Amino acid sequence: MSAGITVDLRSAVPPYEQIRSQISSLVAMGALATGTRLPTVRSLAADLGIAAGTVARAYKELEAAGVVEARRRGGTVVAGPPQGSSGTRGRVPETVTAAVERYIEAGREARLTDEVLLDLLRGRLRRD
């Protein structure tokens, strides 16, 4: 699973937040199904070349949001997709996923960085 998670240490976004948002997105898109076991904190930290405490913080925030569940001997598993604004859980509709893909593709064609794309999206969301 760590192959799908990356950390940009030059980014203004803290590494734990990068991990948290990537895992949350993978769960919301259905790429990580409910019950899927996540790598151990130490294993993911070693794969990413970061401190174990960074991964632990991301996992704790995911657990607080109800996205993952820490089990004593079963490790950390996906509990379900993040809650939406209505408080319901469920996968992201394919129309939204497709729109996100088009947004990323347009940004790449314009040679915009991930930071700029995220800033544009955040700015637009705050306007509403």
C-alpha positions in Angstrom: 0.0 0.0 0.0 2.9 2.4 0.7 3.4 2.5 -3.1 0.3 4.6 -3.3 1.3 7.0 -0.5 4.0 9.6 -1.1 5.4 12.4 1.0 6.9 15.6 -0.3 9.2 16.9 2.4 9.6 20.2 0.5 5.8 20.9 0.7 4.3 23.4 3.1 1.8 20.7 4.0 3.1 18.7 7.0 4.0 15.1 6.2 1.4 13.7 8.6 -1.3 15.7 6.8 -0.1 14.5 3.4 -0.5 10.9 4.6 -3.8 11.5 6.3 -5.3 13.1 3.2 -4.0 10.5 0.8 -5.4 7.6 2.9 -8.7 9.4 3.4 -8.9 9.9 -0.4 -8.1 6.3 -1.2 -10.8 5.2 1.2 -13.4 7.7 -0.1 -12.7 6.5 -3.7 -13.0 2.9 -2.8 -9.4 2.0 -3.5 -9.1 0.9 0.1 -12.1 -1.1 1.1 -13.6 -1.4 4.6 -11.6 -4.0 6.5 -8.4 -3.5 4.6 -5.4 -3.6 6.9 -3.0 -0.7 6.7 0.7 -1.1 7.0 2.1 -0.8 10.5 3.3 2.6 11.6 6.9 1.5 11.5 6.6 -0.2 8.2 5.0 2.8 6.4 7.4 5.2 8.1 10.4 3.1 6.9 9.0 2.9 3.3 8.5 6.7 3.2 11.8 7.5 5.0 10.1 9.5 7.8 9.7 9.2 11.5 7.3 6.7 12.9 5.6 9.5 15.0 4.6 11.2 11.8 2.7 8.2 10.6 1.3 7.6 14.0 -0.2 11.1 14.1 -1.8 10.6 10.6 -3.3 7.3 11.8 -4.6 8.9 15.0 -6.3 11.7 13.0 -7.8 9.1 10.7 -9.1 7.2 13.7 -10.5 10.3 15.3 -12.4 10.9 12.0 -13.7 7.4 11.9 -11.9 6.4 8.8 -9.7 3.8 10.4 -9.9 1.6 13.5 -7.0 0.5 15.6 -7.4 -3.1 16.7 -5.2 -4.6 19.5 -3.8 -7.5 17.5 -5.4 -6.8 14.2 -3.5 -3.6 13.4 -5.1 -0.6 11.8 -7.9 -1.3 9.4 -10.2 0.8 7.3 -13.4 1.5 9.1 -15.2 3.1 6.1 -15.3 6.2 4.0 -15.0 9.6 5.7 -18.3 11.1 6.7 -19.8 13.6 4.3 -21.3 16.9 5.2 -24.6 15.2 5.8 -23.0 12.9 8.3 -23.5 9.8 6.1 -20.8 7.4 4.9 -20.4 6.2 1.4 -18.2 6.1 -1.6 -17.6 9.2 -3.6 -19.9 9.3 -6.6 -18.1 8.4 -9.9 -19.1 11.8 -11.4 -17.2 13.6 -8.6 -14.2 11.3 -9.0 -14.2 11.9 -12.8 -14.4 15.6 -12.2 -11.4 15.5 -9.9 -9.5 13.5 -12.5 -10.3 16.1 -15.2 -9.2 18.9 -12.8 -5.9 17.2 -12.1 -5.3 16.5 -15.8 -6.0 20.1 -16.7 -3.7 21.3 -14.0 -0.9 19.0 -15.2 -1.4 20.2 -18.8 -1.0 23.8 -17.4 2.1 22.6 -15.5 0.7 23.7 -12.2 2.1 22.2 -9.0 0.0 20.1 -6.6 0.2 22.9 -4.1 -1.3 25.4 -6.6 -4.0 22.9 -7.5 -4.9 22.4 -3.8 -4.8 26.1 -3.1 -7.2 26.8 -6.0 -9.5 24.1 -4.7 -9.4 25.3 -1.1 -10.0 28.9 -2.2 -13.0 27.9 -4.2 -14.4 25.8 -1.4 -14.1 28.7 1.0 -16.0 31.0 -1.2 -19.2 28.9 -0.9 
